[in-house]
């Protein structure tokens, strides 16, 4: 896991082309990705590598702004390469993954190791046509190129349930003990000290549901927040993460193993229970139906015209209808503006919306949309959100 800082320059400023290192054992895929990246005048492939070992060496010598990385490669696999790069020359990394259960687990391991984002290797799985696929890849590369990344410990987070103290110390280690390096200049920064304690005050607001929406950078962000919540958390939690259908079951299972609260992939008919988080299944929409105290989850295919499946706006809107002013909604890191319209409905009913701050986001799009719409009651750094939640719900 890692922490990121936004380094986005003014869009009107003259910018040098984003330097990209493409890593894959397939010469065809290296060529294909390189062609797509080089089509954009603001990006340039500076070299390619055919395995993780080459990637580590070229990351150190070339200092690219972004690395695209395959997972399964000879000599050194992509996950090991990510760990090595993040320890030696931290660089924003975009993973390419197969849309299988094993591919999902490996991708989540890569995100734990320090990668910022991922895309399926089969572009047709993420786009309706060739032009859309090209645009999406270019957008993702440019988005993470603007981030300052920090070195993370070489070991991943534990994969089984740990004590609260262990979880807290693991999260604190990844947040506070880091060396940093800017992707654009290669300038090494000083190691950051642990953040000073903050004395939050409870608002006095009463809740019956918490809902969290996120996209790019969300798996790490959700893990950071949820692992700090106690088993007796008093409300049900809805999780909406933009993620392929084959990934959500593996992600829910991983969170369930790491967290004290229960985490499951949501199923149609699930009764909302305190201390349980329900992750919206990829490729479908998650809604809430019924009345507070006996509300159920409804899983639907939804309208094909909706850009996101699952969609934060749709889940937030259904929560507003059922729970009115009793929702604590949080919008975390992600591209785009999904969550803004749903947050507006929640806000109109009197519910409370928080947003992750710009400095700790991988991509500030979704939280920024909420903040710019003047819907966020509070804007918080990622490492403070769980603490703020517990003050708000338990005092």
C-alpha positions in Angstrom: 0.0 0.0 0.0 1.2 3.6 -0.6 0.3 7.2 -0.1 0.2 9.6 -3.1 0.4 13.3 -3.5 -1.2 15.2 -6.3 1.3 17.0 -8.6 -1.2 18.1 -11.2 0.1 21.2 -13.0 -2.2 23.8 -14.6 -3.6 22.3 -17.8 -2.5 25.4 -19.7 1.1 25.1 -18.7 3.6 23.7 -21.1 4.3 20.1 -20.2 6.9 17.7 -21.3 5.7 14.4 -22.7 4.9 11.7 -20.1 7.7 9.1 -20.4 6.4 5.5 -20.3 8.1 2.2 -19.8 6.1 -0.7 -21.3 6.7 -4.1 -19.6 5.3 -7.4 -21.0 6.7 -10.7 -22.1 4.6 -10.6 -25.3 6.3 -8.7 -28.1 2.8 -8.2 -29.7 1.3 -6.7 -26.6 4.4 -4.4 -26.0 4.1 -3.2 -29.6 0.3 -2.7 -29.3 0.5 -0.7 -26.0 3.4 1.3 -27.3 1.5 2.3 -30.4 -1.5 3.4 -28.4 0.6 5.5 -26.0 2.7 7.1 -28.8 -0.5 8.2 -30.6 -1.0 10.8 -27.9 1.4 13.8 -28.4 1.6 14.2 -24.6 3.1 10.8 -24.1 6.2 8.9 -25.3 7.3 5.3 -24.8 11.0 5.6 -23.8 11.6 1.8 -23.8 10.2 -1.6 -23.3 11.1 -4.6 -21.1 10.2 -8.2 -21.5 10.3 -9.3 -17.8 10.3 -7.9 -14.3 14.0 -8.0 -13.9 14.5 -5.8 -17.0 11.7 -3.5 -15.7 13.5 -3.0 -12.4 16.8 -2.2 -14.1 15.2 0.2 -16.7 13.1 1.9 -14.1 16.3 2.8 -12.3 18.2 3.9 -15.3 15.5 5.7 -17.3 13.3 7.1 -14.5 10.1 6.9 -16.5 7.0 8.9 -15.3 4.8 5.8 -15.7 5.3 2.0 -16.1 2.7 -0.3 -17.6 3.3 -3.8 -16.2 2.1 -7.3 -17.0 1.6 -9.7 -14.1 2.7 -13.1 -15.5 6.3 -13.0 -16.9 9.4 -15.1 -16.9 12.6 -14.4 -14.8 10.7 -12.0 -12.5 6.9 -11.7 -12.3 5.1 -8.3 -12.3 4.2 -8.3 -8.6 7.8 -8.9 -7.6 8.9 -6.2 -10.0 6.4 -3.8 -8.5 7.8 -4.4 -5.0 11.3 -3.9 -6.2 10.6 -0.7 -8.1 8.6 0.8 -5.2 11.4 0.1 -2.8 14.2 1.4 -5.1 12.8 3.9 -7.5 9.1 4.6 -6.7 7.1 5.1 -10.0 3.4 5.2 -10.8 2.5 1.7 -12.2 -0.5 0.6 -14.2 -1.0 -3.2 -14.2 -2.5 -5.2 -17.0 -4.5 -8.2 -15.8 -6.6 -11.1 -17.0 -10.2 -11.0 -16.0 -10.2 -14.3 -14.1 -10.4 -15.1 -10.4 -6.7 -15.8 -10.3 -6.0 -12.7 -12.3 -8.1 -10.7 -9.8 -6.1 -12.0 -6.8 -2.8 -11.3 -8.5 -3.9 -7.8 -9.4 -4.9 -7.1 -5.8 -1.5 -8.3 -4.7 0.1 -5.9 -7.2 -2.0 -3.0 -5.8 -0.9 -4.0 -2.3 2.7 -4.0 -3.5 2.3 -0.4 -4.7 0.7 -0.3 -8.2 -1.7 2.6 -8.6 -4.3 1.2 -11.1 -5.1 -1.7 -13.4 -6.7 -2.5 -16.8 -7.8 -5.7 -18.4 -5.4 -7.0 -21.1 -8.3 -7.7 -23.4 -9.3 -4.1 -24.3 -12.6 -5.2 -25.6 -13.6 -6.1 -22.0 -13.5 -2.4 -21.0 -14.7 -0.6 -24.1 -17.4 -0.7 -26.7 -15.1 0.0 -29.6 -11.4 0.4 -30.4 -11.4 4.2 -30.1 -12.9 4.1 -26.7 -10.3 1.5 -25.5 -7.4 3.7 -26.9 -8.8 6.8 -25.1 -9.3 4.9 -21.8 -5.7 3.6 -21.7 -4.3 7.0 -22.6 -6.4 8.7 -19.9 -5.3 6.2 -17.2 -1.6 6.6 -18.0 -1.8 10.4 -18.0 -3.9 10.4 -14.8 -1.4 8.4 -12.7 1.6 10.2 -14.3 0.6 13.3 -12.3 1.0 11.6 -9.0 3.9 11.6 -6.6 4.4 8.1 -5.2 6.1 7.0 -2.1 8.1 3.9 -1.3 6.2 1.3 0.6 7.5 -1.6 2.8 8.5 -4.6 0.7 6.1 -6.9 2.5 2.4 -6.8 1.6 -0.4 -6.4 4.2 -1.3 -9.7 6.0 -3.8 -11.9 4.3 -5.5 -13.1 7.4 -7.4 -11.4 10.2 -5.1 -9.7 12.6 -5.6 -7.9 15.9 -6.6 -4.2 15.9 -3.2 -3.2 17.1 -1.5 -5.1 14.3 -3.8 -3.7 11.6 -3.3 -0.1 13.0 0.4 -0.5 13.0 0.5 -1.9 9.5 -1.6 1.0 8.2 0.6 3.5 10.1 3.8 2.0 8.8 2.7 2.3 5.2 1.4 5.8 5.7 4.2 7.3 7.8 7.5 5.5 7.1 8.2 6.3 3.5 10.8 7.8 1.3 9.5 9.7 -1.6 10.5 10.5 -5.2 8.8 12.7 -7.7 8.0 11.0 -11.0 8.7 14.1 -13.1 12.1 15.1 -11.7 13.5 12.2 -9.9 14.1 14.4 -6.9 14.2 12.4 -3.7 12.3 14.0 -0.8 12.8 13.6 2.9 11.1 10.8 4.8 7.7 11.9 6.2 7.0 11.7 9.9 3.9 10.2 11.3 1.0 12.6 11.2 0.2 14.4 14.4 -3.0 13.4 16.3 -6.2 15.2 15.5 -8.9 15.8 18.1 -12.1 15.4 16.0 -15.5 16.3 17.5 -18.7 14.4 17.0 -21.4 16.4 15.2 -24.2 14.8 17.1 -25.9 13.6 13.9 -27.6 10.2 14.1 -27.0 7.6 11.4 -28.4 4.2 10.3 -26.2 3.5 7.2 -22.7 4.3 5.9 -22.0 4.2 2.2 -18.6 4.6 0.5 -18.0 5.2 -3.3 -14.7 5.0 -5.1 -12.9 4.1 -8.3 -9.2 4.5 -9.3 -7.1 3.9 -6.2 -10.1 2.6 -4.3 -9.0 -0.9 -3.4 -6.1 0.4 -1.3 -8.2 3.3 0.0 -11.0 1.0 1.1 -8.5 -1.4 2.7 -7.0 1.5 4.6 -10.3 2.6 6.0 -12.1 -0.6 6.7 -9.3 -2.4 8.4 -9.5 0.2 11.2 -13.2 -0.3 12.0 -14.2 -2.5 15.0 -16.2 -5.7 14.7 -19.1 -4.0 16.6 -19.4 -1.2 14.1 -23.0 0.0 14.6 -24.3 0.4 11.0 -24.3 -1.6 7.8 -21.9 -0.3 5.2 -22.4 -0.2 1.4 -19.2 -0.3 -0.8 -19.3 0.8 -4.4 -16.0 0.3 -6.2 -15.6 0.5 -9.9 -14.3 -3.0 -10.7 -14.8 -5.8 -13.2 -17.3 -8.5 -12.3 -14.6 -11.2 -11.9 -12.7 -9.0 -9.3 -15.4 -8.1 -6.7 -15.7 -11.6 -5.1 -11.9 -11.8 -4.7 -11.7 -8.3 -3.3 -14.6 -8.9 -0.9 -12.9 -12.1 0.3 -9.6 -10.3 0.8 -11.2 -7.5 2.8 -13.1 -10.0 4.9 -9.9 -11.7 5.9 -8.2 -8.4 6.8 -11.0 -6.6 8.6 -12.7 -7.1 11.9 -16.1 -6.2 10.4 -17.6 -8.8 8.0 -17.2 -8.0 4.3 -19.1 -9.8 1.5 -19.9 -9.4 -2.1 -23.5 -8.2 -2.1 -26.3 -10.6 -3.2 -29.8 -9.9 -4.1 -32.0 -10.1 -1.0 -29.2 -9.6 1.5 -30.6 -8.0 4.7 -28.5 -5.1 5.9 -26.9 -5.8 9.2 -24.7 -3.7 11.5 -21.0 -4.5 11.3 -21.2 -5.9 7.8 -20.0 -4.2 4.6 -21.6 -5.2 1.3 -19.5 -4.7 -1.8 -21.4 -4.0 -5.0 -20.8 -6.8 -7.6 -18.9 -5.7 -10.7 -21.0 -5.3 -13.8 -24.3 -4.8 -12.0 -26.1 -2.2 -9.9 -26.7 -2.3 -6.1 -29.7 -0.6 -4.7 -31.4 -0.5 -1.2 -35.0 -1.4 -0.8 -37.5 -1.5 2.1 -37.3 0.4 5.4 -34.5 1.2 7.9 -34.0 -1.7 10.3 -35.2 -4.2 7.7 -33.8 -2.9 4.4 -32.6 -5.4 1.8 -30.2 -5.2 -1.1 -31.4 -5.4 -4.6 -28.9 -6.4 -7.4 -29.9 -5.4 -10.9 -28.4 -5.4 -14.4 -29.3 -1.7 -14.8 -29.4 0.5 -17.9 -26.7 -0.1 -20.5 -26.5 3.7 -20.9 -25.1 4.1 -17.4 -21.3 4.5 -17.7 -20.5 2.6 -14.5 -21.5 -0.8 -13.2 -21.6 -0.5 -10.3 -22.5 3.1 -10.2 -22.1 5.2 -7.0 -24.9 7.6 -8.0 -27.4 4.8 -8.3 -26.6 3.3 -4.9 -26.5 6.7 -3.1 -29.8 7.7 -4.6 -31.5 4.5 -3.4 -30.0 5.0 0.1 -31.4 8.5 0.1 -34.9 7.2 -0.7 -34.8 4.6 2.1 -32.8 6.2 4.8 -33.4 9.9 4.2 -31.2 12.0 6.5 -29.6 9.0 8.3 -26.7 8.2 5.9 -23.0 9.0 6.3 -21.7 8.9 2.7 -18.0 9.1 1.8 -16.5 9.7 -1.6 -13.0 8.4 -2.1 -10.4 8.6 -4.8 -11.5 8.0 -8.4 -11.7 9.4 -12.0 -14.8 11.2 -13.2 -17.7 12.5 -11.2 -19.6 9.4 -10.2 -21.2 10.0 -6.8 -21.8 13.7 -7.2 -25.5 13.4 -8.2 -26.2 10.7 -5.7 -24.5 12.9 -3.0 -26.7 15.8 -4.0 -29.8 13.7 -3.4 -28.5 12.5 0.0 -27.6 16.1 0.9 -31.1 17.2 -0.1 -32.5 14.7 2.4 -30.2 15.9 5.1 -27.6 13.2 5.1 -23.9 13.9 5.5 -21.2 13.6 2.8 -17.5 13.6 3.3 -14.8 13.6 0.6 -11.2 12.4 0.6 -8.7 15.3 0.2 -6.7 15.9 -2.9 -3.3 15.2 -1.5 -4.1 11.6 -0.5 -6.1 10.7 -3.7 -4.6 8.7 -6.5 -7.1 10.6 -8.8 -9.0 13.5 -7.3 -11.9 13.5 -9.8 -14.8 12.0 -7.8 -14.1 13.7 -4.5 -13.4 17.0 -6.3 -16.8 16.8 -8.0 -18.5 16.5 -4.7 -16.4 19.3 -3.1 -16.9 21.7 -6.1 -20.7 21.1 -5.8 -20.5 22.3 -2.2 -21.8 19.0 -0.9 -19.0 17.9 1.3 -19.4 18.6 5.0 -15.7 17.6 5.6 -12.7 16.9 3.4 -10.3 14.5 5.0 -6.9 12.8 4.3 -7.2 9.1 3.8 -5.3 8.1 6.9 -7.7 10.2 9.1 -11.0 8.9 7.7 -11.4 5.8 9.9 -10.5 7.8 13.0 -13.1 10.5 12.0 -15.7 7.8 11.4 -15.3 6.3 14.8 -15.5 9.7 16.5 -18.7 10.5 14.6 -20.5 7.2 15.3 -19.2 6.4 18.8 -17.9 9.7 20.2 
